Amino acid sequence: MAKAALGHQGVMPLVGHLSELRRALVISSAAFIAAAGALMFYANQILKFLLIPLYELHVTPIQVRPMEYLFVMLKIVTIGGVVVALPVILWQVYWFIKPALKPHEVRSMFLLVPVVVLLFGCGVVFAYLTAYKVALRFLVLLGEGVAVPYISISEFINFTISFLLPFGLIFEMPIAALLLTRLGIVTPSYLASKRKYAFFVAFLAAIILIPDPSLLTQSILAVPMYLLFEVSVFLSRLVHRQRRQAEVLAEPA
């Protein structure tokens, strides 16, 4: 009986975790379905908004396949649904891992979720207002006088998504540095030693994404990207200092 009870006690936590995981997946899926369903009524307006930079260049997208427009609508609804439901999904991740966190980690994660969402949104908006329009203009008008730009609607949406979403991830750099430092994978000194590489990569990315000979235009993109790296180093120092203090306090007297 004792052995059976022990086995039962050993199974319950696993069953509890699976139940919590199922609950998180159900709520996240419901949030995505609800967001995607709501966006279905606005997908056409969203598409028209995304096409504004192309219309400003006096280029009208074309449809080259019968179902191309439908697939574009589905892509907008799917990706938009994930983005809109992202806060709910992240909250479910937080509540799932919360029992395994220490009290101070619970407070940190509680604040981390809205910051992650905010940074992602800032990255996408920043890219749209700076690099995106400049890069699109350059690429579309590159063959001016030689070739007439006929751009399919699916190719344009694919370009827009592949250009903007990575910036949302780039703006998560401080959060990634914070978590990696907390896990002991990186240290502030290691990040600080990579400053020259971060500076080089930031300006190289700006040169590639903004093919404009003006250094001022390229700096609009490069400087914020490099500042994100410096913020990452600063946060890494704070977390590393906290870890060292916790280790000192944990040492036996």
C-alpha positions in Angstrom: 0.0 0.0 0.0 2.8 2.4 0.9 4.5 1.6 -2.4 1.3 2.2 -4.2 0.7 5.5 -2.4 4.2 6.5 -3.2 3.7 5.7 -6.8 0.4 7.6 -6.7 2.2 10.6 -5.1 4.9 10.4 -7.8 2.3 10.4 -10.6 0.2 13.3 -9.3 2.7 16.1 -10.0 3.2 14.9 -13.5 -0.6 14.7 -14.1 -0.9 18.1 -12.6 1.7 19.5 -14.9 0.1 17.9 -17.9 -3.3 19.3 -16.8 -1.8 22.8 -16.5 0.0 22.4 -19.9 -3.3 21.4 -21.5 -5.1 24.4 -19.9 -2.4 26.7 -21.2 -2.6 25.3 -24.7 -6.4 25.5 -24.8 -6.5 29.1 -23.6 -3.7 30.1 -26.0 -5.4 28.3 -28.9 -8.7 30.0 -28.0 -7.1 33.4 -27.9 -5.5 32.8 -31.3 -8.8 31.6 -32.9 -10.7 34.5 -31.4 -8.0 37.0 -32.7 -7.8 35.4 -36.1 -11.6 35.3 -36.3 -11.9 39.0 -35.5 -9.2 39.9 -38.0 -11.0 38.1 -40.8 -13.4 41.1 -40.8 -10.5 43.5 -41.1 -8.1 41.6 -43.3 -8.9 43.6 -46.4 -8.3 46.9 -44.5 -5.1 45.6 -43.1 -3.9 44.6 -46.6 -4.8 48.1 -48.0 -2.8 49.7 -45.2 0.2 47.4 -45.9 0.0 48.4 -49.6 0.2 52.1 -49.0 4.0 52.3 -49.4 3.6 50.5 -52.7 0.8 52.8 -53.9 3.0 55.8 -52.9 5.5 54.6 -55.5 2.6 54.5 -58.1 2.9 50.7 -58.3 -0.3 48.5 -58.2 0.2 44.9 -57.2 -1.0 42.2 -59.4 -2.6 38.8 -58.9 -0.9 36.0 -60.9 -2.8 33.0 -59.5 -6.6 32.5 -59.0 -6.2 31.7 -55.2 -3.3 34.1 -54.5 -5.5 36.8 -53.0 -7.2 34.2 -50.7 -3.9 32.9 -49.5 -2.7 36.4 -48.8 -5.8 37.0 -46.7 -5.2 33.7 -44.8 -1.6 34.7 -44.2 -2.5 38.1 -42.8 -5.2 36.6 -40.6 -2.8 33.8 -39.3 0.2 36.0 -38.5 -2.0 38.8 -37.2 -3.8 36.3 -35.0 -0.5 35.2 -33.5 0.6 38.8 -32.9 -2.7 39.9 -31.4 -2.9 36.8 -29.2 0.8 37.1 -28.1 0.1 38.7 -24.8 -2.3 35.9 -23.8 0.1 33.2 -25.0 3.0 34.8 -23.0 0.8 35.0 -19.9 0.0 31.3 -20.2 3.7 30.5 -20.4 4.2 32.6 -17.3 1.5 30.9 -15.3 2.7 27.5 -16.4 6.3 28.0 -15.2 5.4 30.2 -12.2 5.4 27.2 -9.7 9.0 26.5 -10.6 10.1 30.1 -10.0 11.5 31.7 -6.9 9.6 34.7 -5.4 11.9 37.3 -6.9 11.8 35.5 -10.2 8.0 35.5 -10.2 8.1 39.3 -9.8 10.6 39.6 -12.6 8.7 37.4 -15.0 5.4 39.3 -14.2 7.1 42.5 -15.4 8.8 40.7 -18.3 5.7 39.7 -20.2 4.4 43.2 -21.0 7.9 44.4 -21.7 8.5 41.6 -24.3 5.2 42.5 -26.1 6.1 46.2 -26.0 9.6 45.7 -27.4 8.3 43.5 -30.2 5.8 46.1 -31.2 8.3 48.9 -31.0 10.7 47.0 -33.2 8.1 46.4 -35.9 6.9 50.1 -35.8 10.4 51.4 -35.8 11.3 49.3 -38.9 8.2 50.4 -40.7 8.9 54.1 -40.1 12.6 54.0 -40.9 14.2 51.3 -43.0 11.2 49.6 -44.6 10.0 52.5 -46.8 13.5 53.5 -47.9 14.5 49.9 -48.8 11.2 49.3 -50.6 11.6 52.5 -52.7 15.1 51.6 -53.6 14.4 48.0 -54.6 11.2 48.8 -56.6 12.7 51.8 -58.5 16.1 50.1 -59.0 15.3 49.1 -62.5 13.5 52.3 -63.4 13.9 53.0 -67.1 14.8 49.4 -67.8 12.0 47.3 -66.4 8.4 48.1 -65.4 7.8 46.9 -61.8 5.0 44.2 -61.8 4.9 42.9 -58.2 2.5 40.1 -57.2 0.5 40.7 -54.1 1.8 37.6 -52.4 5.5 38.5 -53.1 5.0 41.9 -51.6 3.3 40.7 -48.5 6.1 38.0 -48.0 8.7 40.8 -48.4 6.9 43.0 -45.9 6.5 40.3 -43.3 10.1 39.0 -43.7 11.4 42.6 -43.3 9.3 43.8 -40.3 9.0 40.8 -38.1 12.8 40.3 -37.6 13.0 43.8 -36.2 10.5 42.8 -33.5 12.9 40.0 -32.6 16.0 42.2 -32.7 14.3 44.6 -30.2 14.1 41.6 -27.8 17.9 41.7 -27.5 17.9 43.2 -24.0 15.5 40.5 -22.7 17.6 37.8 -24.3 20.7 39.2 -22.6 18.9 39.4 -19.3 17.7 35.8 -19.4 21.0 34.4 -20.7 22.9 36.1 -17.9 20.5 34.9 -15.3 21.1 31.3 -16.6 24.8 31.9 -16.4 25.3 31.3 -20.2 26.8 34.8 -20.8 28.5 37.4 -18.7 28.7 41.2 -18.9 32.4 41.1 -19.6 31.8 38.7 -22.5 29.1 41.0 -24.0 31.2 44.1 -23.4 34.1 42.5 -25.3 31.9 42.3 -28.4 31.2 46.0 -28.6 33.2 46.6 -31.7 31.5 43.7 -33.5 28.0 45.0 -32.4 28.9 48.4 -33.8 30.1 46.9 -37.0 27.1 44.7 -37.4 24.6 47.5 -36.7 26.0 49.7 -39.4 26.5 46.8 -41.8 22.8 46.0 -41.4 21.9 49.6 -41.9 23.9 49.8 -45.1 22.3 46.6 -46.4 18.7 47.5 -45.4 18.9 51.2 -46.3 20.8 51.5 -49.6 21.1 55.2 -49.2 24.5 56.9 -49.5 23.5 59.4 -46.7 25.3 58.4 -43.4 22.6 60.3 -41.5 19.8 58.1 -43.0 21.7 54.9 -42.2 22.5 56.2 -38.7 18.8 56.4 -38.0 18.7 52.6 -38.1 22.2 51.8 -36.9 22.4 53.9 -33.8 19.2 52.6 -32.1 20.3 49.0 -32.9 23.7 49.6 -31.2 22.0 51.3 -28.3 20.0 48.2 -27.8 23.2 46.3 -27.4 24.4 48.8 -24.8 21.1 48.4 -22.9 21.7 44.6 -23.1 25.2 45.0 -21.5 23.8 47.2 -18.8 21.0 44.7 -17.9 23.5 41.9 -18.0 25.6 43.7 -15.4 22.6 44.2 -13.1 21.6 40.6 -13.3 25.1 39.3 -12.9 25.6 41.5 -9.8 22.4 40.2 -8.3 23.5 36.6 -9.0 26.8 37.2 -7.3 25.2 38.7 -4.2 22.7 35.8 -4.0 25.7 33.3 -4.2 27.5 35.2 -1.4 24.5 35.2 0.9 23.9 31.5 0.2 27.5 30.5 1.2 27.7 29.0 4.7 29.2 31.3 7.4 
